[in-house]
Amino acid sequence: MFQTRREKLVFRMQQQHMDVALLVPGPNMHYFTGLHLKQSERLTLAAITANDELYFLLPQVELNKVDLSNGGVILSYSDEEGPAQAIQQLKKELGTFQILGVEFDTMHVNEQKSIEILTYENLCDIGESIRELRMEKDYQEMAFMRQAVQIVEESLAATLPTIQAGVTEMEVAAQLEYEMRRRGSEGTPFGTIVASGYRGALPHGRASTKKIEAGELIVIDFGAIYKGYVADMTRTVALGDVSPTLKNIYNLVKQANEAAIEAVKPGMTAHDIDDIARGIIRHAGYDDNFTHRLGHGIGLSAHEEPYLMQRNPLVLKAGMAFTVEPGIYVKDVGGVRIEDNLIVTDNGCENLMTFSKELIIL
């Protein structure tokens, strides 16, 4: 799997006359090498050459995480030694070359400084090529994402009965995260959002100490990670009966979500899908209350290509995975968001989520 992915990257590198691609810890390193680490004060790099050679530069404390069955040569260092000698070894292995590709949007300044010793002529961004390669998911990725979705759906079902008047948003978030951990989640890809009542008008209303009250809508946006792959789910539920205005907003968002999903198929553009959902909300007079894009890609990152938004001409292809999450947010009143995870198929799309979108009244 990783070898096949690297071969595709090497082909792109050869097309761009790039001699070496240097990856830092994160989703891209994971995608091409299987090494799953986070950036830290300990320098870690993966170098892939245009001849399909793979080198790891990493601290000894992380050696047990490298699977050399996927290929590669390790250049390691101890905390006491520091990475200087290992970088010299990498320089010797790579020799003199022309073009070095790095992740402009990910590499830290200290990482960039550490590679200045390498002998190359020009630096370029490898990020765009990698983003294009990662957009179309393979069968293994889809399987991991389905499992992540199962975790979030089961966890929400287990958490809803614990929500009652007087419980804080933080307590709900903690219960959700506990339930996800119990089911195998490796953590959360972003801060869990539990926004009740007036706080529901905050699209990124992280869970607070506010106590949930009867008659409020509660926006619950959370995610799980399975084998590195993310599920990102939002449902809005009611604690007791809510006002006609809130019910109307809920039904509009549900309609926008379902219409957009129905339209997803190869050949449609990211703009097209966004515009279908946005048009329903605009027609109802809430255009100014839908303040974000319709969706974002999911995979090894919580947010990645493709982005479903206005003026994005990207044509959808089979294998692309993304969210559809329209929302309406009314200051001092409340908010609604409903989010599903989709994979584009040859003839339409697969909605990975089965959790009800009817308004749940607790």
C-alpha positions as CSV (number, residue, x, y, z in Angstrom):
1,M,0.0,0.0,0.0
2,F,2.6,2.6,1.1
3,Q,5.0,1.5,-1.8
4,T,2.2,2.0,-4.3
5,R,1.5,5.5,-2.9
6,R,5.2,6.4,-3.0
7,E,5.4,5.3,-6.6
8,K,2.6,7.7,-7.5
9,L,4.4,10.5,-5.7
10,V,7.7,9.6,-7.4
11,F,5.9,9.8,-10.8
12,R,4.7,13.4,-9.9
13,M,8.2,14.3,-8.7
14,Q,9.7,13.1,-12.0
15,Q,7.2,15.2,-14.0
16,Q,8.2,18.3,-11.9
17,H,11.9,17.5,-12.2
18,M,12.1,17.2,-8.5
19,D,15.0,15.2,-7.1
20,V,14.0,14.8,-3.4
21,A,10.8,15.2,-1.4
22,L,11.2,15.9,2.3
23,L,8.3,15.2,4.6
24,V,7.8,16.2,8.2
25,P,5.7,14.3,10.8
26,G,2.0,14.5,10.1
27,P,-0.6,13.1,7.7
28,N,1.6,13.2,4.6
29,M,4.5,11.2,6.2
30,H,1.9,8.8,7.5
31,Y,0.3,8.4,4.1
32,F,3.5,7.6,2.2
33,T,5.5,5.8,4.8
34,G,3.2,4.4,7.5
35,L,5.1,6.4,10.2
36,H,2.6,8.1,12.4
37,L,4.2,10.9,14.5
38,K,3.5,14.5,15.4
39,Q,5.9,17.3,15.0
40,S,8.0,18.0,18.1
41,E,11.3,19.4,19.3
42,R,13.0,16.2,18.1
43,L,13.8,16.6,14.4
44,T,12.1,13.9,12.3
45,L,12.2,13.7,8.5
46,A,11.3,11.3,5.7
47,A,13.2,11.8,2.4
48,I,11.8,10.2,-0.8
49,T,14.0,10.4,-3.9
50,A,13.1,10.5,-7.6
51,N,14.7,7.0,-7.7
52,D,12.2,5.8,-5.1
53,E,14.7,5.6,-2.3
54,L,13.4,6.2,1.2
55,Y,15.3,7.6,4.2
56,F,14.1,8.2,7.8
57,L,15.9,10.7,10.0
58,L,14.5,10.3,13.5
59,P,15.3,10.2,17.2
60,Q,16.2,6.8,18.8
61,V,13.1,7.1,21.1
62,E,10.9,6.6,18.0
63,L,12.8,3.7,16.3
64,N,10.2,1.1,17.4
65,K,7.5,2.9,15.3
66,V,9.2,2.4,12.0
67,D,8.2,-0.6,9.9
68,L,11.0,-1.3,7.5
69,S,8.9,-3.9,5.7
70,N,7.7,-0.9,3.7
71,G,11.3,-0.1,2.8
72,G,13.6,2.6,3.9
73,V,17.0,3.3,5.6
74,I,17.1,4.7,9.1
75,L,19.5,7.5,10.2
76,S,19.0,8.0,14.0
77,Y,20.3,10.0,16.8
78,S,20.1,10.1,20.6
79,D,18.9,13.0,22.7
80,E,22.5,13.6,23.9
81,E,23.9,13.6,20.3
82,G,21.3,15.7,18.7
83,P,20.5,15.4,15.0
84,A,23.5,17.1,13.5
85,Q,25.5,14.0,12.7
86,A,22.4,12.3,11.3
87,I,21.8,15.2,9.0
88,Q,25.3,14.9,7.8
89,Q,24.7,11.3,7.0
90,L,21.5,12.2,5.1
91,K,23.5,14.8,3.1
92,K,26.0,12.1,2.2
93,E,23.3,9.7,1.1
94,L,21.5,12.2,-1.1
95,G,24.6,13.8,-2.6
96,T,24.3,16.9,-4.7
97,F,21.0,17.5,-6.4
98,Q,18.9,20.3,-8.0
99,I,15.4,20.6,-6.6
100,L,14.2,19.8,-3.1
101,G,10.4,19.6,-2.5
102,V,9.1,20.4,1.0
103,E,5.7,21.0,2.6
104,F,5.4,24.8,2.6
105,D,2.2,24.8,4.6
106,T,3.5,22.4,7.3
107,M,7.3,22.6,7.7
108,H,8.4,24.6,10.8
109,V,11.1,27.2,10.6
110,N,13.5,25.1,12.8
111,E,13.0,22.1,10.4
112,Q,13.7,24.3,7.4
113,K,16.9,25.6,9.1
114,S,18.1,22.1,9.8
115,I,18.1,21.1,6.2
116,E,20.1,24.1,4.9
117,I,23.1,21.9,5.1
118,L,21.8,19.7,2.3
119,T,23.3,20.4,-1.1
120,Y,20.6,21.5,-3.5
121,E,19.9,24.4,-5.8
122,N,16.2,25.2,-5.5
123,L,13.4,24.7,-3.0
124,C,9.8,24.1,-4.1
125,D,6.4,23.2,-2.7
126,I,5.4,19.5,-2.9
127,G,2.2,20.2,-1.1
128,E,-0.1,20.6,-4.0
129,S,0.9,17.3,-5.6
130,I,0.4,15.5,-2.3
131,R,-3.0,17.1,-1.8
132,E,-4.1,15.9,-5.2
133,L,-2.9,12.4,-4.6
134,R,-4.6,12.1,-1.2
135,M,-8.0,13.4,-2.4
136,E,-9.0,10.0,-3.9
137,K,-9.3,7.4,-1.2
138,D,-8.4,3.7,-1.7
139,Y,-10.4,0.8,-0.3
140,Q,-8.3,0.5,2.8
141,E,-8.8,4.2,3.6
142,M,-12.5,3.9,3.1
143,A,-12.7,0.9,5.5
144,F,-10.9,2.9,8.2
145,M,-13.2,5.8,7.7
146,R,-16.3,3.6,8.0
147,Q,-15.0,2.3,11.3
148,A,-14.4,5.8,12.5
149,V,-18.0,6.7,11.6
150,Q,-19.3,3.7,13.5
151,I,-17.4,4.9,16.5
152,V,-18.9,8.4,16.4
153,E,-22.5,7.2,15.8
154,E,-22.4,4.6,18.6
155,S,-20.8,7.1,20.9
156,L,-23.5,9.8,20.3
157,A,-26.2,7.2,20.8
158,A,-24.7,6.3,24.2
159,T,-24.3,9.9,25.2
160,L,-27.7,11.4,24.4
161,P,-29.5,9.7,27.3
162,T,-27.1,11.5,29.7
163,I,-28.1,15.0,28.5
164,Q,-30.5,16.7,30.9
165,A,-31.2,20.2,32.3
166,G,-28.4,21.3,34.6
167,V,-25.7,19.2,32.9
168,T,-22.8,21.4,31.5
169,E,-21.6,21.3,27.9
170,M,-18.2,20.2,29.1
171,E,-19.8,17.2,30.8
172,V,-21.5,16.2,27.6
173,A,-18.2,16.6,25.7
174,A,-16.4,14.5,28.3
175,Q,-19.0,11.7,28.0
176,L,-18.7,11.7,24.2
177,E,-14.9,11.5,24.3
178,Y,-15.1,8.7,26.9
179,E,-17.5,6.7,24.8
180,M,-15.3,7.2,21.7
181,R,-12.2,6.0,23.5
182,R,-14.1,2.9,24.8
183,R,-14.9,2.1,21.1
184,G,-11.3,2.4,19.9
185,S,-10.9,6.1,18.9
186,E,-7.2,7.2,19.1
187,G,-8.3,10.6,20.2
188,T,-10.2,13.6,18.9
189,P,-9.2,15.4,15.7
190,F,-10.4,18.8,17.0
191,G,-11.9,20.3,20.2
192,T,-15.4,18.8,20.8
193,I,-18.2,21.3,20.1
194,V,-21.2,21.3,22.4
195,A,-23.0,24.6,22.0
196,S,-26.5,24.9,23.7
197,G,-29.1,27.7,23.5
198,Y,-27.6,31.1,22.5
199,R,-24.2,29.5,22.2
200,G,-25.4,27.4,19.3
201,A,-25.0,30.6,17.2
202,L,-21.3,30.1,17.5
203,P,-20.2,27.8,14.6
204,H,-17.1,26.8,16.6
205,G,-18.6,26.9,20.1
206,R,-16.3,24.7,22.0
207,A,-17.8,23.0,25.0
208,S,-18.1,25.4,28.0
209,T,-19.2,25.5,31.6
210,K,-22.7,26.7,30.5
211,K,-25.5,24.5,31.9
212,I,-27.9,23.2,29.3
213,E,-31.5,24.3,29.9
214,A,-34.9,22.9,28.8
215,G,-36.2,24.5,25.5
216,E,-32.7,24.8,24.0
217,L,-31.2,23.3,20.8
218,I,-27.8,21.7,21.3
219,V,-25.2,21.6,18.5
220,I,-22.9,18.6,19.0
221,D,-19.9,18.5,16.6
222,F,-17.2,15.9,17.3
223,G,-14.8,13.5,15.8
224,A,-13.1,10.2,16.2
225,I,-9.8,8.8,14.8
226,Y,-9.4,5.2,13.7
227,K,-6.0,4.0,12.3
228,G,-5.3,7.7,11.7
229,Y,-8.5,8.3,9.8
230,V,-11.1,10.8,10.9
231,A,-14.9,10.8,11.2
232,D,-16.5,14.2,11.7
233,M,-20.1,14.3,12.8
234,T,-22.6,17.0,13.8
235,R,-26.1,16.6,15.0
236,T,-28.4,19.2,16.6
237,V,-30.8,17.9,19.3
238,A,-33.4,19.6,21.5
239,L,-33.9,19.3,25.2
240,G,-37.6,19.4,25.6
241,D,-39.9,21.4,23.2
242,V,-38.3,24.3,21.3
243,S,-39.8,27.4,19.7
244,P,-41.4,27.3,16.2
245,T,-38.5,29.6,15.0
246,L,-35.9,27.0,16.0
247,K,-37.9,24.1,14.5
248,N,-38.2,26.0,11.2
249,I,-34.4,26.6,11.2
250,Y,-33.8,23.0,11.9
251,N,-36.0,21.8,9.0
252,L,-34.3,24.2,6.6
253,V,-30.8,22.9,7.5
254,K,-32.0,19.3,7.2
255,Q,-33.5,20.1,3.8
256,A,-30.3,21.8,2.6
257,N,-28.2,18.9,3.9
258,E,-30.3,16.3,2.1
259,A,-30.6,18.2,-1.2
260,A,-26.8,18.7,-1.4
261,I,-26.2,15.0,-0.7
262,E,-28.7,13.9,-3.3
263,A,-26.8,16.0,-5.9
264,V,-23.3,14.6,-5.2
265,K,-21.9,12.6,-8.1
266,P,-18.8,12.7,-10.4
267,G,-18.8,15.7,-12.7
268,M,-20.5,18.1,-10.3
269,T,-18.2,20.8,-9.0
270,A,-17.5,21.7,-5.4
271,H,-19.2,25.1,-6.1
272,D,-22.3,23.3,-7.5
273,I,-22.9,21.3,-4.3
274,D,-22.4,24.3,-2.0
275,D,-24.7,26.4,-4.1
276,I,-27.6,23.8,-3.9
277,A,-27.6,23.9,-0.1
278,R,-26.9,27.6,0.1
279,G,-29.7,28.3,-2.3
280,I,-32.3,26.7,0.0
281,I,-31.1,28.7,3.0
282,R,-30.9,31.9,0.9
283,H,-34.4,31.5,-0.4
284,A,-35.7,31.3,3.2
285,G,-34.0,34.6,4.1
286,Y,-31.1,33.2,6.1
287,D,-28.3,33.7,3.6
288,D,-26.3,35.9,6.1
289,N,-26.7,33.3,8.8
290,F,-24.9,30.6,6.9
291,T,-21.3,31.8,7.4
292,H,-19.0,29.0,6.4
293,R,-18.4,26.7,3.5
294,L,-20.7,23.7,3.0
295,G,-18.0,21.0,3.6
296,H,-14.4,20.0,3.7
297,G,-12.4,16.9,2.9
298,I,-11.7,14.2,5.5
299,G,-9.2,11.5,5.7
300,L,-5.9,11.5,7.6
301,S,-6.8,15.1,8.5
302,A,-10.0,16.6,9.9
303,H,-9.8,19.3,7.2
304,E,-8.2,18.6,3.8
305,E,-9.0,18.8,0.1
306,P,-11.6,19.0,-1.4
307,Y,-13.4,22.0,0.0
308,L,-17.1,22.4,-0.9
309,M,-17.5,26.2,-1.2
310,Q,-18.5,29.0,-3.5
311,R,-16.2,29.7,-6.4
312,N,-14.4,26.4,-6.1
313,P,-14.4,24.9,-9.7
314,L,-13.0,21.5,-8.5
315,V,-14.7,18.6,-10.3
316,L,-15.8,15.8,-8.0
317,K,-14.4,12.3,-8.8
318,A,-15.1,8.9,-7.4
319,G,-13.1,8.2,-4.2
320,M,-13.2,11.8,-2.9
321,A,-14.4,12.0,0.7
322,F,-15.8,15.0,2.4
323,T,-18.4,16.4,4.8
324,V,-21.7,18.1,4.0
325,E,-22.6,20.4,6.9
326,P,-24.9,23.3,6.2
327,G,-25.8,25.5,9.2
328,I,-27.9,28.5,10.3
329,Y,-26.7,30.6,13.2
330,V,-28.9,33.4,14.7
331,K,-27.2,35.6,17.3
332,D,-28.8,35.4,20.8
333,V,-31.3,32.8,19.5
334,G,-29.4,29.6,18.6
335,G,-28.0,27.6,15.8
336,V,-28.4,24.4,13.8
337,R,-25.8,22.3,11.9
338,I,-26.2,18.8,10.5
339,E,-23.1,17.1,9.2
340,D,-22.6,13.8,7.3
341,N,-19.5,12.2,5.8
342,L,-19.6,11.1,2.2
343,I,-17.5,9.2,-0.4
344,V,-18.2,9.9,-4.1
345,T,-19.0,6.7,-6.0
346,D,-19.1,6.1,-9.8
347,N,-22.8,6.9,-9.9
348,G,-23.4,9.2,-6.9
349,C,-22.2,9.0,-3.4
350,E,-22.1,6.8,-0.3
351,N,-23.3,8.5,2.9
352,L,-21.2,6.8,5.6
353,M,-23.6,8.0,8.3
354,T,-26.9,6.4,9.2
355,F,-27.8,8.3,12.3
356,S,-31.2,9.9,12.1
357,K,-31.5,13.5,10.9
358,E,-35.0,14.0,12.3
359,L,-35.0,16.4,15.2
360,I,-34.3,14.4,18.4
361,I,-36.2,15.7,21.4
362,L,-34.6,14.5,24.7
